[in-house]
């Protein structure tokens, strides 16, 4: 970390792009899927279960990418949860979609799982 004089700690533009482009692209993928009016498969209960698992997985990827970019677990969790909330608000304006507090919880759990997995992966890499 850079400490109190953080303005002295500059990240080269190429490193910043390497860290943030995947975050922005993945957030765009989530936004695109949230813009589709109906993602139903017609599988009944399985459709609901599979969509909730997909939500958790896509936000787990986002959580991992946010931790990779931010290098701070609390900041990555906060940013991921904020994006989950904004995703559900976005869905309120998409015909055929519904923004739901339960989905925010599922997405947030996915973010937490992604942060945890990225932390474990990073720790394992350092011990090699």
N, C-alpha and C positions, 0 to 999 in steps of 0.2 A: 504494500500500500504506500501511498505517497505522503500520508500524514497531514498535518495542519497546512502545509504549504502546497496544497493539491494543484495549484496553478502551475507549479514547476513540473508536474507529472503529465506529460503530454503523450498521447497514444498516436503513433504514426497513422496517417490516413489509411494506408493499406491494411494495417492491423485492425483498425476500426471497421473498415469495410468487411474484412474477413469475419469479424465477430458479429456485425449487425445485419449484413445482407441476408444471411439465413433466417434470422428472427423476422425481418420484414417480409421476406418471401413466404415463410410459413404462416404468419399472421394473415397474409393476403389469401393463402389457400383456405384458411379457416373462414375468412370473410366471404370468399366465393361460394363455399359449400353452404354457408348460412344464407346466401342470397337465392338459393334454389327453392322455389315454392313448396315442393313436396319431394322428399327423399324416401318415401315409403316404398317397400318392396312387396307388400301384400302378404307378408308372412305372419301376420297377426302378432301374437305376443313376442315371437322371435324378432320381428321387425323392431319393436320397442327396445328389447334387450340389446340387439346388435347396434342400434343407433346410440344407445347410452354408452356402450363399450367403446364405440368409435369416438364419441365425444371425449371420453376420458383419455383415450390414446392420443388423439390429436393435441389435446392440451398438455399431455405428458411430454410430448415432443417440444411443445412451446416452452414448458418449464425448464427442460434441459437446455434448450437454446438460450433462454434468458439467463440462466445461471452461468453458462459458458461466456456470455457477453458481459454480464454485470459483475460476476465473481463475488456476489454477495447474496446469500440465501434469502434473507428477508426481503431484499429489493426484488429478487427474481419472483418470489412468491407474491409480493404486492403487485408487481406489474402483471403477472399472469392472472391473478384474481381480477384486477381491474379490466383486463382484456376480456375475461369471461363475462363480466357484468356488461361491458359494452357490446359483446356479441349477442347477449340475450336482448338487450335494448334494441339492437339492430334488427333482430328477428321480429320484434313487435311491428315493424314497418314492412315486412315481407308477407305478401298474401299467402295464406296457407301455412304460415309458421306462427309459433307462439313463443314468446319469451317467458321462461319459467325459472323461479327461484331454485327449484330442484336441479335444473340443468346447471345453474351457477355453482351449486354444491358439487355436482359430478365433475364439472370442468375444473373446479378448484382442487378437488382430490387428485385429478389427473396432473395438474401443475405440481402439486406436492410430490407425487410419485416421480415425475420427471426430474425435479430438483434433487430428490433423494438418489435416484439412479445416476444422475450426472455426478453428484458428489462422490458416490462410491466408485464410479469409473475413474474419476480424477485422482482419488486417493490410491487406487490400485495402480494407476500409471506411474505415480510418484514413487511407489515402493519397488518398482521393478529395477 
